[in-house]
Structures are given as C-alpha cells and as structure tokens.
Amino acid sequence: MARAFRRFLPMFDRVLVERLAAETVTKGGIMLPEKSQAKVLQATVVAIGPGAADKSGRLQPVSVKVGEKVLLPEYGGTKVTLDDKEYFLFRDGDILGKYVD
C-alpha cells in the first residue's frame, strides 16, 4: 500500500482519501444487502498535495493531515484506482470537516 503513494502525489490543494467500509450488519445483527447500504461519508486521508497559491502568490497549506478521519460530501470527488484499491481525490475546500479524538 505505501508504494502506491510514493508514486502518486496529489497536486495543489487536492486530498487523496480512502472511504471507510460500509456497515454490512445492523446493530441488531441483520445482514444488509449491498443495495440497501448507505453511502459512507467518512474517509481516512492517505496523501495530500502541497497546497494552493493565494492571490498574492503565497502557498496556503492543506488543512488536513495524513491519517486524519474526515467527513466527505455525498457527491463529488474523482475516483482513482491504485494497486487495485479505490481512492477518491477531493479539493481541500470540498471536505466538510474532520473528526477530533
């Protein structure tokens, strides 16, 4: 897994995330079919770009760090496949928030 990220570095203010797995069993123990599973809006940041330049030309760093858990919008992002795993690429501004322990 680590080899894929050495070969791929997001540009500008892009953030590469891996969505968390969907729940397949309810709290009551009922198995959910794939069609009934809700879209997972939580993800883990796996790679970040250096940031974007503002109007004066200074570099604005990305607001999340690798390893943080974030909340994603329901729609958007670009699907990227690296080493047979699916990841999504979002702009830093598109990420809705991050989870704090």
Backbone as a printed PyTorch tensor [residue, N CA C, xyz], in Angstrom:
tensor([[[  0.8240,  -1.1870,   0.0000],
         [  0.0000,   0.0000,   0.0000],
         [  0.8730,   1.2570,   0.0000]],

        [[  1.9210,   1.3150,   0.7710],
         [  2.7600,   2.5020,   0.8710],
         [  3.4520,   2.8080,  -0.4550]],

        [[  3.7550,   1.7870,  -1.2560],
         [  4.4160,   2.0080,  -2.5410],
         [  3.5510,   2.8380,  -3.4720]],

        [[  2.2470,   2.6190,  -3.4450],
         [  1.3430,   3.3400,  -4.3410],
         [  1.3910,   4.8330,  -4.0700]],

        [[  1.5540,   5.2410,  -2.8380],
         [  1.5170,   6.6580,  -2.5090],
         [  2.8530,   7.3300,  -2.7690]],

        [[  3.9290,   6.5830,  -2.8380],
         [  5.1980,   7.1690,  -3.2300],
         [  5.1860,   7.4980,  -4.7180]],

        [[  4.3950,   6.7740,  -5.4820],
         [  4.3030,   7.0240,  -6.9210],
         [  3.2470,   8.0690,  -7.2430]],

        [[  2.3350,   8.3580,  -6.3130],
         [  1.2330,   9.2850,  -6.5830],
         [  1.2040,  10.3850,  -5.5250]],

        [[  1.3560,  11.6150,  -5.9500],
         [  1.2830,  12.7650,  -5.0560],
         [  0.2290,  13.7180,  -5.6160]],

        [[ -0.8230,  14.0140,  -4.8450],
         [ -1.8470,  14.9470,  -5.3280],
         [ -1.2520,  16.3290,  -5.6090]],

        [[ -1.7990,  17.0150,  -6.5780],
         [ -1.3340,  18.3510,  -6.9420],
         [ -2.1340,  19.4190,  -6.2000]],

        [[ -1.5090,  20.5620,  -5.9680],
         [ -2.1160,  21.7510,  -5.3930],
         [ -2.8280,  21.4410,  -4.0720]],

        [[ -4.1150,  21.7490,  -3.9820],
         [ -4.8480,  21.5640,  -2.7200],
         [ -5.6930,  20.2860,  -2.7360]],

        [[ -5.2770,  19.2920,  -3.4870],
         [ -6.0240,  18.0390,  -3.5690],
         [ -5.6680,  17.1260,  -2.3950]],

        [[ -6.6550,  16.3060,  -1.9950],
         [ -6.5020,  15.3740,  -0.8820],
         [ -6.9670,  14.0040,  -1.3610]],

        [[ -6.1190,  12.9850,  -1.2090],
         [ -6.4610,  11.6090,  -1.5750],
         [ -6.9640,  10.8970,  -0.3270]],

        [[ -8.1840,  10.3360,  -0.4050],
         [ -8.7850,   9.6780,   0.7540],
         [ -9.2180,   8.2690,   0.4030]],

        [[ -9.3140,   7.4410,   1.4250],
         [ -9.8410,   6.0830,   1.2970],
         [-11.1030,   6.0270,   2.1370]],

        [[-12.2400,   5.7640,   1.4750],
         [-13.5190,   5.6970,   2.2040],
         [-13.5120,   4.5210,   3.1640]],

        [[-14.1590,   4.6950,   4.3120],
         [-14.2990,   3.6090,   5.2680],
         [-15.2890,   2.5880,   4.7180]],

        [[-15.2000,   1.3580,   5.1670],
         [-16.0750,   0.2870,   4.6760],
         [-17.5090,   0.4960,   5.1580]],

        [[-18.4600,   0.1560,   4.3140],
         [-19.8750,   0.2810,   4.6580],
         [-20.2690,  -0.7970,   5.6660]],

        [[-21.2010,  -0.4360,   6.5250],
         [-21.7100,  -1.3990,   7.5090],
         [-22.5350,  -2.4590,   6.7870]],

        [[-22.2240,  -3.7300,   7.0120],
         [-22.9690,  -4.8080,   6.3630],
         [-23.9350,  -5.4900,   7.3140]],

        [[-23.8100,  -5.1880,   8.6170],
         [-24.6840,  -5.7840,   9.6260],
         [-25.2090,  -4.6590,  10.5230]],

        [[-26.5150,  -4.6720,  10.8070],
         [-27.0780,  -3.6620,  11.7000],
         [-26.7140,  -3.9790,  13.1400]],

        [[-27.0120,  -3.0410,  14.0420],
         [-26.7260,  -3.2670,  15.4620],
         [-27.5220,  -4.4470,  16.0040]],

        [[-28.6620,  -4.7320,  15.3910],
         [-29.4870,  -5.8650,  15.8060],
         [-29.0390,  -7.1880,  15.2020]],

        [[-28.0180,  -7.1660,  14.3320],
         [-27.4850,  -8.3920,  13.7500],
         [-28.0610,  -8.7540,  12.3960]],

        [[-28.8370,  -7.8740,  11.7860],
         [-29.4440,  -8.1650,  10.4840],
         [-28.4460,  -7.8340,   9.3790]],

        [[-28.2470,  -8.7830,   8.4620],
         [-27.3320,  -8.5850,   7.3280],
         [-28.0100,  -7.6870,   6.2890]],

        [[-27.3010,  -6.6750,   5.8220],
         [-27.8280,  -5.7500,   4.8280],
         [-27.3240,  -6.1160,   3.4380]],

        [[-28.2230,  -6.1590,   2.4460],
         [-27.7530,  -6.3700,   1.0680],
         [-27.0390,  -5.1150,   0.5820]],

        [[-26.2090,  -5.2600,  -0.4420],
         [-25.4210,  -4.1340,  -0.9430],
         [-26.2760,  -2.9580,  -1.3890]],

        [[-27.4290,  -3.2310,  -1.9720],
         [-28.2970,  -2.1590,  -2.4600],
         [-28.8730,  -1.3200,  -1.3240]],

        [[-29.0030,  -1.8840,  -0.1360],
         [-29.5830,  -1.1630,   0.9920],
         [-28.5580,  -0.3860,   1.7990]],

        [[-27.2900,  -0.6270,   1.5640],
         [-26.2550,   0.0230,   2.3590],
         [-26.1480,   1.4960,   1.9800]],

        [[-26.0440,   2.3290,   2.9950],
         [-25.9030,   3.7610,   2.7630],
         [-24.4890,   4.0750,   2.2810]],

        [[-24.3670,   5.1640,   1.5550],
         [-23.0500,   5.5980,   1.0730],
         [-22.2460,   6.1000,   2.2730]],

        [[-21.0190,   5.6620,   2.3780],
         [-20.1610,   6.0390,   3.5050],
         [-19.5740,   7.4210,   3.2310]],

        [[-19.7670,   8.3380,   4.1700],
         [-19.2780,   9.6970,   4.0100],
         [-18.0220,   9.9620,   4.8340]],

        [[-17.5240,   8.9440,   5.5100],
         [-16.3110,   9.0810,   6.3060],
         [-15.1490,   8.4590,   5.5430]],

        [[-13.9640,   9.0740,   5.7010],
         [-12.7870,   8.5720,   4.9920],
         [-11.5330,   8.9010,   5.7910]],

        [[-10.4600,   8.2120,   5.4350],
         [ -9.1480,   8.4640,   6.0320],
         [ -8.2560,   9.1040,   4.9780]],

        [[ -7.5610,  10.1620,   5.3440],
         [ -6.6570,  10.8550,   4.4230],
         [ -5.3920,  10.0160,   4.2570]],

        [[ -5.0280,   9.7180,   3.0060],
         [ -3.8480,   8.9060,   2.7520],
         [ -2.7180,   9.6840,   2.0800]],

        [[ -3.0330,  10.8140,   1.4280],
         [ -1.9980,  11.6520,   0.8160],
         [ -2.5670,  13.0450,   0.5980]],

        [[ -1.7020,  14.0590,   0.6860],
         [ -2.1330,  15.4390,   0.4690],
         [ -1.1590,  16.1350,  -0.4690]],

        [[ -1.6710,  17.1540,  -1.1550],
         [ -0.8260,  17.9780,  -2.0020],
         [ -0.1610,  19.0720,  -1.1770]],

        [[  0.7240,  19.8430,  -1.7880],
         [  1.4490,  20.8830,  -1.0540],
         [  0.5900,  22.0760,  -0.6790]],

        [[ -0.5200,  22.3010,  -1.3440],
         [ -1.3810,  23.4450,  -1.0760],
         [ -1.5570,  24.2600,  -2.3450]],

        [[ -2.3870,  25.3010,  -2.2420],
         [ -2.6700,  26.1490,  -3.3940],
         [ -2.1500,  27.5560,  -3.1290]],

        [[ -1.8130,  28.2580,  -4.1820],
         [ -1.3310,  29.6340,  -4.0530],
         [ -2.5200,  30.5840,  -3.9480]],

        [[ -2.4260,  31.5710,  -3.0350],
         [ -3.4800,  32.5730,  -2.9280],
         [ -3.2110,  33.6960,  -3.9330]],

        [[ -3.9940,  34.7840,  -3.8670],
         [ -3.8740,  35.8580,  -4.8540],
         [ -2.5050,  36.5440,  -4.8220]],

        [[ -1.8790,  36.5760,  -3.6570],
         [ -0.5690,  37.2200,  -3.5570],
         [  0.5830,  36.2700,  -3.9110]],

        [[  0.2690,  35.0040,  -4.1920],
         [  1.2860,  34.0500,  -4.5910],
         [  1.8450,  33.2020,  -3.4620]],

        [[  1.3990,  33.4510,  -2.2310],
         [  1.8690,  32.6460,  -1.0900],
         [  1.1450,  31.2990,  -1.0780]],

        [[  1.8420,  30.2800,  -0.6420],
         [  1.2870,  28.9250,  -0.5910],
         [  0.4140,  28.7580,   0.6540]],

        [[ -0.8420,  28.3800,   0.4430],
         [ -1.7750,  28.0970,   1.5360],
         [ -1.7640,  26.5840,   1.7530]],

        [[ -1.2830,  26.1020,   2.8990],
         [ -1.2040,  24.6550,   3.1110],
         [ -2.5910,  24.0140,   3.2260]],

        [[ -2.6360,  22.7220,   2.9910],
         [ -3.8740,  21.9500,   3.1010],
         [ -4.2460,  21.8510,   4.5760]],

        [[ -5.5440,  21.8940,   4.8840],
         [ -5.9950,  21.9580,   6.2760],
         [ -6.0950,  20.5990,   6.9730]],

        [[ -5.8570,  19.5040,   6.2660],
         [ -5.8920,  18.1740,   6.8920],
         [ -4.5130,  17.5340,   6.7690]],

        [[ -4.2870,  16.5200,   7.5940],
         [ -3.0150,  15.7920,   7.5740],
         [ -3.2700,  14.3240,   7.2610]],

        [[ -2.2320,  13.6540,   6.8050],
         [ -2.3330,  12.2290,   6.5000],
         [ -2.6810,  11.4670,   7.7710]],

        [[ -3.6620,  10.5630,   7.6690],
         [ -4.0760,   9.7420,   8.7990],
         [ -5.3240,  10.2510,   9.4980]],

        [[ -5.7400,  11.4870,   9.2350],
         [ -6.9350,  12.0290,   9.8870],
         [ -8.1970,  11.4780,   9.2420]],

        [[ -9.2580,  11.3820,  10.0400],
         [-10.5600,  10.9530,   9.5300],
         [-11.3660,  12.2030,   9.2060]],

        [[-11.9810,  12.2090,   8.0160],
         [-12.7060,  13.3820,   7.5430],
         [-14.1250,  13.0230,   7.1170]],

        [[-14.9700,  14.0520,   7.0370],
         [-16.3430,  13.9110,   6.5630],
         [-16.4020,  14.4430,   5.1430]],

        [[-16.9180,  13.6330,   4.2300],
         [-16.9600,  13.9810,   2.8150],
         [-18.3670,  14.3860,   2.3970]],

        [[-18.4840,  15.1600,   1.3030],
         [-19.8110,  15.4330,   0.7590],
         [-20.3890,  14.1620,   0.1300]],

        [[-21.6970,  14.1300,   0.0030],
         [-22.3390,  12.9270,  -0.5450],
         [-21.9500,  12.6990,  -2.0060]],

        [[-21.8130,  13.7730,  -2.7590],
         [-21.4460,  13.6600,  -4.1710],
         [-20.1470,  14.4070,  -4.4120]],

        [[-19.4280,  14.0100,  -5.4280],
         [-18.2000,  14.7010,  -5.7970],
         [-16.9860,  13.8110,  -5.6380]],

        [[-15.8490,  14.3760,  -5.9110],
         [-14.6040,  13.6220,  -5.8300],
         [-14.3400,  12.8720,  -7.1230]],

        [[-13.0970,  12.5460,  -7.3290],
         [-12.6750,  11.7960,  -8.5080],
         [-12.1460,  10.4460,  -8.0630]],

        [[-12.6900,   9.3870,  -8.6520],
         [-12.2610,   8.0410,  -8.2890],
         [-10.8970,   7.7510,  -8.9040]],

        [[ -9.9860,   7.2310,  -8.0690],
         [ -8.6410,   6.8780,  -8.5060],
         [ -8.3740,   5.4470,  -8.0500]],

        [[ -7.8510,   4.5980,  -8.9410],
         [ -7.5180,   3.2290,  -8.5830],
         [ -6.0000,   3.0750,  -8.5550]],

        [[ -5.4760,   2.7080,  -7.3790],
         [ -4.0440,   2.4770,  -7.2020],
         [ -3.8560,   1.0950,  -6.5910]],

        [[ -3.0680,   0.2710,  -7.2160],
         [ -2.8260,  -1.1010,  -6.7350],
         [ -4.1220,  -1.8360,  -6.4260]],

        [[ -5.0890,  -1.7580,  -7.3400],
         [ -6.3780,  -2.4540,  -7.2530],
         [ -7.2250,  -2.0100,  -6.0600]],

        [[ -6.9890,  -0.8480,  -5.4900],
         [ -7.8250,  -0.2910,  -4.4250],
         [ -8.3930,   1.0300,  -4.9040]],

        [[ -9.6340,   1.3210,  -4.4810],
         [-10.2850,   2.5610,  -4.8880],
         [-10.0370,   3.6640,  -3.8680]],

        [[ -9.6450,   4.8170,  -4.3690],
         [ -9.4430,   6.0100,  -3.5570],
         [-10.2050,   7.1420,  -4.2290]],

        [[-10.3820,   8.2440,  -3.5050],
         [-11.0740,   9.3900,  -4.0620],
         [-10.2320,  10.6380,  -3.8500]],

        [[-10.2630,  11.5180,  -4.8290],
         [ -9.4970,  12.7470,  -4.8080],
         [-10.4710,  13.9100,  -4.6510]],

        [[-10.2960,  14.7080,  -3.5880],
         [-11.1470,  15.8620,  -3.3150],
         [-10.2770,  17.1030,  -3.1850]],

        [[-10.8570,  18.2580,  -3.4450],
         [-10.1960,  19.5180,  -3.1220],
         [-10.2870,  19.7200,  -1.6260]],

        [[ -9.3280,  20.4100,  -1.0640],
         [ -9.3130,  20.6810,   0.3730],
         [-10.5960,  21.3980,   0.7990]],

        [[-11.0730,  22.3360,   0.0030],
         [-12.2880,  23.0920,   0.3260],
         [-13.5500,  22.2660,   0.2570]],

        [[-13.5310,  21.1200,  -0.4250],
         [-14.7250,  20.2720,  -0.5390],
         [-14.9300,  19.3900,   0.6950]],

        [[-13.8980,  19.2020,   1.4820],
         [-14.0220,  18.3540,   2.6770],
         [-14.8190,  19.1310,   3.7220]],

        [[-15.8550,  18.4860,   4.2640],
         [-16.7910,  19.1760,   5.1520],
         [-16.2550,  19.3730,   6.5640]],

        [[-15.4290,  18.4730,   7.0300],
         [-14.8900,  18.5840,   8.3820],
         [-13.9970,  17.4090,   8.6900]],

        [[-13.3700,  17.4700,   9.8820],
         [-12.5270,  16.3460,  10.3000],
         [-12.9170,  15.9530,  11.7120]],

        [[-12.7310,  14.6790,  12.0230],
         [-13.0740,  14.1330,  13.3290],
         [-11.9110,  14.3240,  14.2970]],

        [[-12.2190,  14.7800,  15.5010],
         [-11.2140,  15.0110,  16.5110],
         [-11.4220,  13.9690,  17.6080]],

        [[-10.3470,  13.3050,  18.0140],
         [-10.4590,  12.2670,  19.0510],
         [-10.6910,  12.8840,  20.4150]]])
